[in-house]
Amino acid sequence: MTPFERFQIINHTLRKHGLQRMTRYLCGLAHVSLSGYYRWLATEETRQVREDADERDALLIKERFDNLKGKAGALVIKMRLEREIGVVMNHKKIRRLMRKFNLIATIRQANPYRKMAKATQEHQTCPNLLKRQFDQAEPEKVLLTDITYMHYGNGQCAYLSVVKDGATRQILAHYLSSSLAMPLVEQTLERLLDRLNENIHPEAILHSDQGMHYTHPKFRLLVRKAGFTQSMSRKGNCWDNASMETFFGHMKDDLEYRSCMTLTELRAQVDDYITYYNSERYQWALKKMTPDEFRSHLLTA
């Protein structure tokens, strides 16, 4: 159940039974924050206006959809709306409303085998140079990167891309986006270069899984130009990227990010947590030091 649905249940319970001074108690039962509930409540009128607008627009879309016997995608419906009744509607909005109201077009899909063949030619993997030897006792020599999903607000999803130092466990760069497109990893790499001030270790390795972002020709070229050697986990072997999974697991356990209602709020939570993780979170495996302290320890040892 999403936080949005829990807020609805709390609100319905309070109104139905006329309860007073029970809001904090109900939020505790539902495992949501009190501040998140009040933020959700403050935007109730705005959500209703948006919902009414969606329903009106969905009726226009459904009329065209039905006229074409369900054989129309968002672009066709967009053109028909403009030509027939002079309504200009963004095709992304049309797609969103079609998903929301379950209008699934029965149109010809792209041949998946052709797409796979194209991907095989353009996307190339790299050997696993680390073999789980994440910690080589040299700061900024082994860099690990991965992406995780973060569900928040009213069923929204954000994507967090992170680069972690294998030796110090510092988070050297991160980027949070509402899109899973290539700029997610490109911006992360750019931030990493800024953090390192382009002083790349002569044997620096950037290790990832075999995700499409990391095998993409454009990203591989950027990595090569930056001076990193690329390494990748074996396909289907989560242990080869276990260090990153551990960080994401701790972060999601520590943060109450699901109650965030906006991407800006989520981004602030992530930024604060990474600052805390680097400079205040002591780790047993780092001789009970923080990642920042352990980096200084390695450099002076």
Secondary structure, 3 states (H helix, E strand, C coil): CCHHHHHHHHHHHHHHHCCCCCHHHHHHHHCCCHHHHHHHHHCHHHHHHHHHHHHHHHHHHHHHHHHCCCCCCHHHHHHHHHHHHCCCCCHHHHHHHHHHCCCCCCCCCCCHHHHHHHHHHHCCCCCCCCCCCCCCCCCCCEEEEEEEEEEECCCEEEEEEEEEECCCCCEEEEEEECCCCCHHHHHHHHHHHHHHCCCCCCCCEEEECCCHHHHCHHHHHHHHHHCCEEEECCCCCHHHHHHHHHHHHHHHHHCCHHHCCCHHHHHHHHHHHHHHHHHCCCEHHHCCECHHHHHHHHHHC
